[in-house]
Structures are given as structure tokens and as C-alpha cells.
Amino acid sequence: MTRFILVALDGLRPDMVSPAATPHLAALAASGTRFANARSVFPSETRVATPSLITGCRPGGHGMVANTLFDAAVAPDRLLRTKLVADVLAMAQGRESPLERPSLGERLAEKGLSFALVSAGTAGAARLLHPAAERLGSFRWNVEDEEGETARLVRDRLGPTPPHAVPNLARLRHAAQVLLEVVLPERQPDVTLVWLSEPDIAFHWGGLLSPEAQAGLRAADAVLGDIVAWRDAQPDAEEIAIIVLSDHGHVTGRGKLSLREELVRDGFRAGTGLGDGIDIAVAPAAAPGLWFRDPALAPQVAAFLAAQPWAGPLLARDPAILPDGQAAPLSLLGSSHRRSADLVVTFAGSEAPDEWGLPGFAPFDAPDVPDGGGMHGGLHRAELATVLVMEGGPFRPGAVATMPADLTDIVPTILYLLGLAQDGVEGRPLAGAWDAAADTPPLRETVRLPRGFVLEAMRAEPGGRLYPTALRRDG
């Protein structure tokens, strides 16, 4: 039976993969199956993407709708930040997890198979990737973990976790040690996921082709090289498949602003919760969310946004909150859930070259990211495009698959190849990875959105799920 090692390179744009910049990934892509039309979900944020990957469902199914969000039932006076385990557990409201679909680890355990997670990302993201680890007695380790049996085991074997840095080189190396010296040789999981925090961190705070970003990318690629070398040295190497993915891409952030401050400047009572004297809760992001105390205020906010050159089309959990034609439904993107914002604001980006010569820049709202730093979360082409490579085991060698794919299709693919049921998932097995005849080109289409914008999209078959590709101005 095939074993799987999933390697996530957080934030990597597929157009940044090359023999010079990422030699190990480029070589793996050349020897396996590379998906040319792989996409993220919306919003294209890490703690939306991670549950989408691990449940095989989009945000409307699993319920994690943003990195930062407002939920009056949980915290009426503040925003929830899902990078924090405390806020993830608060959203669970006494349950094991806030996710409303089972994770890969749970599905495997039901059939006597094992899952392990090694994470160099945030503790909140690690909790969302493997929420049932304690109950199942399986391995989950994150670089921020200080308490618990697994953290003590790793500390006793390998020493303390290095401090955070930009780029996060020491923590990447430490995570690689945990994977290669403890998890793979000793636990031998049926499915292992290692989450690498680079190049995302360096992209955010250094810029997409900064020295920091290039160092972070080299370090992540080197970890992948070590994983491939470990696999190739095993006696059952032919039965160990490697899947490399990124959760989203990046666009250069240009035109940083605070949507909350813009609203306040125009006379609206906006804040970071719905406390006394606040009418609109605003969650900063590349696609900020707005929650209203009284939805009757929404048309006034929409009128204000319509006059802003930086604003793109509005998306709504319930489009009836605005007059006909002023907002597109979040359900179009599989992103409508009871936790979703009343309105989600998109930014009007460009596909012209940025200061690095890479295509794409866009305004953004993120207090801790500098202007010119990498950003993600919206519908820009560069944010939605992802890396997806499947190599070894049953996967076709030297192939480029053109079929549409997104993060929700990865777990169904693994379940199918392990002979397990895929009930309750929204994604589909990517059979084009092992069967050339199943690799059918995407059906391209465009969807007209409010304010003169167009959404480019794909479908795998007529009437099938929409795979968003890019938001652009019409014409």
C-alpha cells in the first residue's frame, strides 16, 4: 500500500519554481505529475486553506472562513485570530474543533491508518490541520508548542525550538529534523504532512524577490530535497509518494490602507468588534470582512465603497442585503457559511509588473505587513495560483496535468488511492495524476461581477464546481 508524504511550502507562487531558484522542487516536478491549473480557495488565506486541504471541503463546508473574523456568539467585542489556539478553541465552543467536517487524520484512524503532522507554521493552523490528535493518540507537533507530551519528546531528542526569525531558516531546519529523525523512521505514518512556513514569512516582510525571500525559498526547497533523499534511500521507496503543494500564492501589496479607518473617516462607526457605539466590525485582510449590527446600514457602506478607486466588487453572505446587482454571493465561490461576513470587500489589483518584475500587485489591509510586502487572501491571479506536484508511487512520471484542481481535491485523491470512502468531501480524486485519459482540459468561463469586474474561472465538467482563477476589470 502506498504511503504519502505531503510537503506544503506556504505561499509559493508556481511561477517562482525553477531549476535555479528551487532545484529540488523543479526536479521533482519534472519526474512526477505537475498540475498546471492548481488553485487555492477563497479567501486565499492560510487558515482557510489548511482546513480546505485537510477536510476536502471549501470554507462553506468546513466553516473556517477567514484568518481573522468576527463571531458575536463567541466574542462580541473583538475579532478572533485563528493563528491562536485559544481563539480556535473558543470558536469550537466546547467541541473538539470548530471544523464542521472530519479531518484526514480522523478518516484514516477509522480504518486503522495513521496520520502525523509536523508544522513550522502557527499553532492555530496546526490545530486546524490535525484537531483530533490527542483523542486519536497520533503525532502533531508545531514549532510554537511548549507544553504536552509531543513537545517534551521533541525537546528531549532535538533540543529547544529555535526562535522565530525572518526568514525562518532555523525553524525550518528544526522541523525537518523532527520529520526525518523522529516521525518518518520511527512512526512510519501512512500519511505525513509537513508544513513549511517559508517562503510565506519572508514574502510578507521582505517582498517577493528580496534577499530574505530568496533565502527562505532556498531553505524550504532544501528541506524538500532532504525528504526526497530520505524517501529514495528506503527499501520500499517505490511505495512512498510525495505530494508538494502550496496553500496560496502571493501578490505584491501596493497601496496599504485601513478599511476601518477609511470608514470612520467617512462617518461610519466602525471597529474591531460590535461593542458599545460600534455599528460595523471590520476584519483587516486582503479581502476584508464587514459584519453589521444592523444590515440596513449595508447600502450606505456599499455606496461609499463604490466611489473608492481601490475597491473591487462586493461579495455577500446574503446578497439581498444590497439592492439587486450590487453584490455577488459568496456561495459562488463555495465560501458562504453562517460565520461569513455580511459583506466581503475585494481590492482592485493589477496584473502589470511589480517592482520585482513579477506580474501582479494590489491594495491591501494588513496592519503588520509593510507596503511592498507580499500579500494574499483575495482573488488576484497571483494569489489563487498554487503549486501541486505528485511524484512516486502510482503517479505518472514526467507529466503535466491540465485538469482543474484545488486544495479540496488532494484528500479525496489520497482516500481513493488508499481504497477509502470519500463521503462528505466536496473535492474529487485527481485521476489525471495516474491516468492520462482522465486528464481532461478545463472548461473556461467568465462570470460578470458588480462594478465592471469579471471573474475568470474553470470547471471540470459542465455544471461542475467553479474553480476561480482571477478577478480582473472587464475589458
MORA-V265242 format. One record per helix or strand. SS is the DSSP state (H for helix, E for strand). FROM is the first residue (numbers start at 0). LEN is the number of residues. If there is no record, write none. Layout:
SS,FROM,LEN / SS,FROM,LEN
//
This chain:
E,2,7 / H,13,3 / H,22,9 / E,32,3 / E,37,2 / H,45,10 / H,58,4 / E,67,2 / E,79,2 / H,84,8 / H,103,7 / E,114,5 / H,122,7 / H,132,4 / E,138,4 / H,148,10 / H,168,19 / E,190,6 / H,199,7 / H,210,22 / H,236,3 / E,239,6 / E,250,6 / H,258,7 / E,269,2 / E,279,4 / E,288,4 / H,294,12 / E,310,6 / H,318,3 / E,326,3 / H,329,4 / E,342,5 / E,349,4 / E,358,6 / E,373,2 / H,380,4 / E,384,1 / E,387,4 / E,398,3 / E,404,2 / H,407,10 / H,430,3 / H,435,3 / E,442,7 / E,452,7 / E,466,7
//
